[in-house]
Amino acid sequence: MTTAPRTSRALHRTLATLAAGALVAASLLVASPASAGCPTTGCDGTDPINTQCSADARNATSQPAYIVKGATTLAVVELRYSAACGTNWGRISNRVTPNRVQVTVYRDSPRKSTPWYGGTGAQYYGDQLDGQNSTICAVGEVVYNGTTYTSTPLCA
């Protein structure tokens, strides 16, 4: 008689453990990049890392924009894209430190731009804008020996 209740308790514990595991797995799915998406312009001006949009990021264009002075590449500008969120943001890589670099993105319709982000470090990224059904452009700037150099807009 004592084995039946123990088996029943063991079965209940096993089922409870499986249920807890299913809840953990479900919570991980909710936090995945595929569900991180943003409702229409809901991610405008937000950080792509904080919203998990950077998890599936790739370059939105086949080539970056280069900021050059003579034969020296001062910085590289990329327009990043998240398919899960439908957003874009700019990233700039400083090639000649301690130059000051900064990056921004803008959208023409509806008109919106992000603040400039940057500094004298190796790499910076800015806030994101909703890019679904609109063109987003990234622009970078470098201050080199007191002169400001601006990239051509990198758009997708």
Secondary structure, DSSP 8 states (H G I E B T S, - for coil): --HHHHHHHHHHHHHHHHHHHHHHHHHHHHTSGGG---STTTTTTB-TTTTTGGGG-EESSSS-EEEEETTEEEEEEEEEEETTTTEEEEEEEESSTT-EEEEEEEETTTTEE---EEESSSEEEEEEEE-TTS-EEEEEEEEETTEEEE---EE-
